[in-house]
Amino acid sequence: MLTLENVGLVIGSGSSAKTLLEDINLQVGPGESLGLVGESGSGKSMTLRSILRTLPGGSVPSGSVRFRDREIPSLSREELRRFRAADVSMISQNPMAALNPVLRVERFLIEGIQAAKPRTSAAEARQTALGLLADVGIHDPERCLRSYPHQLSGGMLQRVVIAGSVARGSSLLLADEPTTALDVTTQSDVVAILNEARTEAGMAMIFVAHDLDLAAAACQRIAVMNKGRIVEAGPAGEVLGSPRHEYTQMLVASKPSLTRRTPLRPIPGEAAE
């Protein structure tokens, strides 16, 4: 479904040029989930933006970004609009970016449900929206539907955005640290909801996370990024349980543990700017 081959991204030119991505190769098919993990500045979010074509200054990555045999960098403006509207959903770190501040949550969810299933009545879409909000841990879905975005907490807003992404039934879901504002229990619930939606709808998912255990729970495969490159990739249990690359080993060793009595080992060096 989605394939990235030898994707690179350089911002600027001459002495001011910065390489943000280099030789990125990954693939995710229908019903599959891939986790991107690494430090801040490692290139995880830039990889997602390369897929959506929302790079700084309208930059276009080198290499191939292919979705269902269509090259995303070559799409016309109208083709790109249709791709973003119908084929892909994005859950970002900032939920306010996905919501209109002057529209109630009800309008946001019902429009998404009816866009995915045009024959759905407003009443049916409303019932579906109530169920989705309950699924993502909102205890008073009715009140939430009647609320404006500014009346909800950051955690509640993220739950609403996740519910909206699931409601659209897109073929590809890009989740950029979608559980950042949520407590640990709700994180687990949300991961379960995303995985259920992925398997039922045959949706491909790329899940960006700092939390290694969360990425392993959410994804079948994991790709570890460092300074704009993928340094190791494979089944989640294998990559985190028996890491081969030195950076992955350091990343796993820096993870806090309730049972390990040895001091945490920080990762040397600096993150890419």
N, C-alpha and C positions, 0 to 999 in steps of 0.2 A: 504493500500500500504506500508506505513512505520510505524513500531511500535517499540518504545523503552520501555522496561519493567525493572524496578529496576536496571537501569544502574548506575554503580559507577566507579570511576577512582581514584586510589591511585598511586602517584609517589614516588619512593624511598622505603626504608624499615627501620624498627626499629625506632630510635628516629628522623631520618630525613624524615620519611614518611609524605607526604602531601596529604590530600583528596581534589581532584579538583572537582569531581562530586559525588553526593550521592543520590541514590533512584530516578533517573530521569525516569518519566513515561510520554510519550506523543504519540500521534497518528495523522497521517495526511493521508487522502485518496485522490483518484483521483479528481482533480479539486478544492481541498481544500487549504486554506492558513493558516499558523500558524505563529504568530509573537513571537519571544523570546526577551524580554526586561529586562533591569536591568543595574546596574552600571558596569563599567569596572572591570574585574576580577571576575564577578559573575558566569562565566562558560558557557556563550552563545557560544563562538567560540569553546570551547572544546567539547561542545555537537555536533556541526557540524563535528568536526574532528573525533569524535567517530563513526559517520555514515560513513565517508569516509575512516576510518582506517588510518589516518595520524597523530596519536598521538605521542608525544615526545618519542624518544628511541624505537619506535615500540611497545609501550605499547598496551595492549588489555584490553578493559573495561570489567568489570563484568556485569552480567545480560544479557539481550537479546536485540540485535539490528537486527530487522527483516525487510527485504524488499521483498515483494511478496513471503512470506513463506521461504525465504532463510536467514539464519543467516550470517550476514556480517562478524563477527569475525571468522567464520569457513571457509570462502571462500579460495580456493587455490590462488596462485599468479596470475595464468591465469584468473580464475574466477573474481578475484578482478579487474584485468585490464579491462576485458570486462564490468564489472559493472560501473567502472569510465568512460569508453569510451562511452558506449551506453545508460546507464540508468539514469545517474545523471550529472547535470551541476552545476558548482560552480562559484559564483561571489564573489570575495574576496575584502577586503579593498584596496589591492595593485594590480591595474590592470596590472602592468608590469609582475607580476608572471604568467599571462595567455598568454602573447604574446612573440613571438620569436623576439628578437631585430634585426635580420638580414633579416626578411621577411616583406614584405609590408602588410598593413591591408587587401588589396584585397585577398591575398593568405590565410590569416587566416580565413576570412569570407567564401570564396568560398569553401575551404576544409570542413568547418563545415557544410555548406548547402548540399554539395554533399555527405557527410558521412551520413546525415539524409535521403537524397533522392538520391540514387545512379544514377538514370536515368536522373537527371537534368544535362543539358549541362552547360558548363562553361559560355556561354552567358546568359542563363536563371538565373544561380546562381549569376552572376554579377548584373543583374537587381534586383534580390531579395535583394542582399546586399545593393544596393543603397537605396532601399525603407526602409530597416531596419535602416540604418544610419539616414535617414531623420526622421523616427519615433522617434528616441531617441534624436532629437533636434540638429543634426549636419546640419548646413546650407549649407555646400558645400560638399556633399557626394562624388562627383567625386574626388575632391582634397584629401579628407580623404583616399579614397581607394588607392591612389597612394603613400601615406605617409608611412614612417617607424615609429615605435613606438616613437623613440626619438624626432621626429619632432612634436609630439602632446602634448598638455598640459595634466595634470593629469585628469581633468574633461573630456576631449575628449577621453582619453584612457578608462576611465570607461564606457563611452557611447558605445565605440566599443566592449568592453567585454560583456556588457549587450546585445547588438545586436547579438553577436556571440552565447550567451547562448540561446536566443530566437530562433535563426536559427537552432540550433541542434535538437530542438523538443524533449528533454529528458523527461522522465516520472517524474523525481524529480529534483526540482531546489532548491539549497541551496544558499541563498543570505546573505552574511555576511557584513552588512552595505554597500550595493551597491551604495548608493547615497551620501556617505560621502563628496566627492569632488565636488558635484554639487550644483548649486544655487537653491533657494527654488522653483522657477517656473519650472525648469527642473526636480527637484525631483518629483513634482506632475505629470509631463508628464511621467517620467520613471515608477512610480508606476502604472499609468494607462496602460502603455504598458505591464508591467509584469502581471497585472491582466487580460488583454485581452488575452495574450498568454496562461495564466493558464486556463482560462475558455474554450477557443477554442480548446486547445490540451488536456484538461483533465489532466493537469500537477499538481502534488502536489508541494507546495512551503513552505519552512521554511525561514522566513525573520527575520534576526537579526537587531535590531536597538536600539539606545539610545533614539531617539525621539519618545515619546509616541504617539503623534498625527500622525506621519508618519506611525508608526506600525499599528495604528487603521485604517488608510486610506488604507493600503496595505493588511490587513489581516482580515479574518472573526473571528478568535479566537486568543487570546493572552495568553502566559504563562510568568509569572513574575519570574525571577531567582534572587536568593540572596545567595552568598557564596556556590555556587555549588548545590543548591537545587531549585526545582520549588515550590514556596510558594503559588501561586495562579494561576488558569487557568480558562478560560471560554470565552464566547462571548466578542469581543473587547469592545463593548459599555457598557456591564455590568461590566467588570473588571475595566475599567477606569472611568466609571460613578458612580459606587457604589462599590468601592473596599472594600473587607472584611478583608484582612490581614493587619496587622499594617504596614508592610514594603511597601506594595502597596499603602496604604494611604499616607505614607511619600513621596513615589516616585511621586505620583500625586501632592501632596502639594508643592513639590520643583520645579514644572514646571512653567516657567515664564508666566505671563498673562498681556495683555494690559488693562484689565478692573479691575483686582483685586488690591485693594489699600493696602492690608496687606503685610508685608515683606515676602520674600521667606524664607521657613523653611528648612535649610540644614538637610541632613540625618546624624544622629550621627553614630559614630563608624568608622571602617576602612574597605576598600574593601579587599577581600581575595587576597593573593599574588599568 
